[in-house]
Amino acid sequence: MKTLSTIFWILAVLLSNVMCAVVAYNYSDMVWGIKYSGYSAPVWTAFLAGIPYAIGIVVCIALAVLFKKKAVL
């Protein structure tokens, strides 16, 4: 169970890094798209791409804590 806990902690960290990269790319695309291509959506909509990643991170952390508790028992 301890190895599963470690795997989910690592997965949570990787998901957070991927989330930052995706949101940064979308934000940059929206800024330049509004400036040069006439996108109609506001820039803050780029942050909506982070919601599924945030949910995944929370689930991974919850599973890591659960597996850690089971390993202790």
N, C-alpha and C positions, 0 to 999 in steps of 0.2 A: 504493500500500500504506500510505502514511503516513496517508491519510484514513481508511482502515479501522481503523487502530490508534487514531486519535483517536475515532472513533465508538464503538469498544468500550470505551475508557476512560470516555467520557461515559455510556454505557449502564451500566457498572459502578457509577458514582457514583449514577445515578438509581435503580438497583435497590437500592442500600444505603439510600437515603432512603425508598423505598417499603417496604422490609423493616422499618425502624424504625417507620414509621407503622402497619403492619399488626400487628406484635407488640405495640406499645403499646395499640392498640385492643383486641386480643384479651385482653391482660392485664387491662385495665380492665374489660372485659365479664365476665371470669372472676371478678374480685374482687367486683364488684357482684352477679353472678349467684349466687355462693356465699353472699353475705351476705343477699340478699333472695329469691332464687328457689329456693335449695336445689340448686344444681348439685352433682353428685357427683364431678366430676373435680377434681384439685388444680390450683392456680394455675399451677404450672410447665409445665403442658401447653400454655399459650399460647405458649411459646417454640418449640414444635415447628413452628409456622407459618413460622418463619424459616429452616428447613432448606432448602426448595427455593430460596429467594432466595439463601442463602449459596452453594449449588451454582452457581446462575446467575452470581453475582458472580465466583466462582473461574474459571468457564469464560470469562467476558468478559475477565478480566485475562489469562488464559493466551493467548487469541486476540490481545489487544492487544500483548502481548509478542512473540508469534510474527510478527505482521504488521510490528511495528517492526523486528525482526531481518531480515526479508525486504526491507524498505525500505532498510536499510543496505547489504545485499549488492548 
